[in-house]
Amino acid sequence: PPPAAAVEVPPQGYMIKSPMVGTFYRASSPESAPFVEEGSMVKAGQTLCIIEAMKLLNEIEADISGKVIKVLAGNGQPVEYGEPLFIIAPGD
């Protein structure tokens, strides 16, 4: 029989989901550095990304403080309502 395919286990942590349909941006402009990177420490209320919806730029903020484990959405990619964007390990 063929070898079993490795099953990818998603990282454990708090998931930040998209509150709307739109286009995901990691920075405020193409020349700017991303708001956060994997491994960044964030505080509750800190801006994580921007979602553009109907020509309006909506800042998405962290619900909790902790360390960004994984950025799940690609810059400039469309996202759906409820789509996971970030995984954060809770902590100070």
C-alpha positions as CSV (number, residue, x, y, z in Angstrom):
1,P,0.0,0.0,0.0
2,P,1.2,3.6,-0.6
3,P,2.6,5.4,2.5
4,A,0.1,7.4,4.5
5,A,0.2,11.1,3.8
6,A,1.3,13.3,6.7
7,V,-1.6,15.1,8.3
8,E,-0.8,18.7,9.0
9,V,-1.9,19.6,12.5
10,P,-2.8,23.3,12.8
11,P,-1.0,25.3,15.6
12,Q,-2.9,25.5,18.9
13,G,-3.9,28.9,20.1
14,Y,-6.6,31.7,19.9
15,M,-7.8,32.2,16.4
16,I,-8.6,35.7,15.1
17,K,-11.2,35.5,12.3
18,S,-12.3,37.9,9.7
19,P,-15.3,40.0,10.7
20,M,-16.2,40.7,7.1
21,V,-15.7,39.9,3.4
22,G,-12.9,41.9,1.8
23,T,-9.3,42.0,0.8
24,F,-6.6,41.3,3.5
25,Y,-3.6,43.6,3.8
26,R,-0.7,43.0,6.3
27,A,0.5,46.7,6.1
28,S,-1.0,50.1,5.7
29,S,0.7,50.6,2.3
30,P,2.9,48.6,-0.1
31,E,6.0,50.4,1.2
32,S,5.2,49.9,4.9
33,A,6.3,47.1,7.1
34,P,3.6,44.6,8.1
35,F,1.7,45.4,11.3
36,V,2.8,42.1,12.8
37,E,5.0,39.1,11.9
38,E,5.0,35.5,13.1
39,G,6.7,35.6,16.4
40,S,5.6,39.2,17.2
41,M,4.2,40.0,20.7
42,V,0.9,41.8,20.5
43,K,-1.4,43.6,23.0
44,A,-5.2,43.5,23.0
45,G,-6.4,46.3,20.8
46,Q,-3.3,46.4,18.7
47,T,-3.8,46.5,14.9
48,L,-3.0,43.2,13.2
49,C,-4.1,44.0,9.6
50,I,-6.4,45.9,7.4
51,I,-9.4,44.5,5.5
52,E,-10.6,46.6,2.5
53,A,-14.3,46.3,1.9
54,M,-16.2,48.5,-0.5
55,K,-13.3,51.0,-0.7
56,L,-13.2,51.3,3.1
57,L,-10.1,50.3,5.1
58,N,-11.1,48.5,8.3
59,E,-8.4,47.9,10.9
60,I,-8.6,44.5,12.5
61,E,-7.4,44.5,16.1
62,A,-6.2,41.7,18.5
63,D,-8.8,40.5,20.9
64,I,-6.1,39.2,23.3
65,S,-2.5,39.8,24.2
66,G,0.0,37.2,23.2
67,K,2.5,35.9,20.6
68,V,1.5,35.6,16.9
69,I,2.1,32.0,16.1
70,K,0.8,32.0,12.5
71,V,-0.4,34.4,9.8
72,L,-3.0,32.4,7.9
73,A,-4.1,34.9,5.1
74,G,-1.9,36.1,2.3
75,N,-1.3,39.8,1.6
76,G,-3.7,41.1,-1.0
77,Q,-5.9,38.0,-0.9
78,P,-9.7,38.0,-0.6
79,V,-11.0,36.7,2.7
80,E,-14.5,35.6,3.7
81,Y,-16.5,36.3,6.8
82,G,-15.3,34.0,9.6
83,E,-12.1,33.0,7.8
84,P,-9.2,32.4,10.1
85,L,-6.5,35.2,9.8
86,F,-4.1,34.7,12.7
87,I,-3.4,32.2,15.5
88,I,-2.2,33.8,18.7
89,A,-0.8,32.1,21.8
90,P,-2.4,33.9,24.7
91,G,0.0,35.5,27.2
92,D,1.6,38.8,28.3
